[in-house]
Amino acid sequence: MNAKTKETILQAAIKMASRDGYRHMKRNDIAITAGVGAGTVNLYFPKGIDSLRSAVMRRAIRDGVTFIVGQGLADRNTYARKAPLELKEKAVAEMMR
């Protein structure tokens, strides 16, 4: 497997989550955005869209993407709930605007 391809898929998923919402990401749309086939997305995220959502949430927490973290909190995502308190507060405040 190629780390660059996995990163390309993850970046496409983050872009889609930021634009369309964390829960509205679809494998085929992510594949098109990443410029790969849907089967390639499955290869790198074999447990399906939920494993890709988890990777997106972990990256959003790492990078401080409050829009995605806020959606994860609303969805009771395990990773979002474990995010640093300051990030969670910023995410909730942003959602309240």
N, C-alpha and C positions, 0 to 999 in steps of 0.2 A: 504494500500500500504506500501511497505517496502522501506525505504530510502536507504538501502544498495543495493538493486536491481537497483534502479534508478541510483545510483552512479556508479554501475558496467556497466550499459548501457552507461552512459555518458563517462566513461573512455574508453570504447571500441570505442565509436564514435570519441573521441579525438585522440586515437591511429590511427584510420583509416584516419582521416582528416590529421594527421601529415604524414602519409605514402603515402596515395593515393590522397590527396587533398580534401579540404573542399567541393567542389561541387560534388565530385565523391562518397560521402558516400551513401551507400544504406542500407535500413532498414534490409534486410535479411542478408547482410554481417555483419552488426553491431550485430544483434541477435546471429549469429554464434560465433563471436568474444567474445561476452559477456556471451555466454553459456546459452542463454534463447531462447524462441520461438519468432517468429516475432510478434505474438499477444501480448506478454509481452511488447515489445517495444511500440506497439500501446497503451497499457494500460497506460504506464508511459508518453508517448508523444502523446496524442490523436489527436493533430492537424496535425499529420504527420511529414514527414521528415523536413519540414521547422521549426517546433517548436524544433526539435532536433538540427538542425543547429544553431538556435538562442541560445540554451543552450550551445552548443559547443563554439560559439563565445564569449558568456559572460564569460565562464570559461577560454578561451584562453586569453582574456583581463585581467582577474583577475590574471592569472598565468604568464602573459607575454610571451605567445607562439607566437613569431613574425611571424613564417611561416604561421600559421592559420590566424592571424590578417591581414597579408599582402594580403592573398587571399580574405578575407572579404572586405578589402578596394578596391581591384580590382573589386569585385562583387558589390560594392556600398552598402554593408550591413549596416543597420542602426546602429547596435551596434558598428561595427568596426569604423564607421565614428565618433562616440562619444568617442572613446578610448582616453586616455591621449596623448597629442601631442608627448611626448618623445617616447612612444610605437609605435605610427604611424610612426614616423621618422625612428626608428630602423627597423620596418617591411618593409618599402619602401626600405631602404638601403639594407636590406638582399635580397629583390627581385631583385635588380639591379645588384647583383653579378653574 
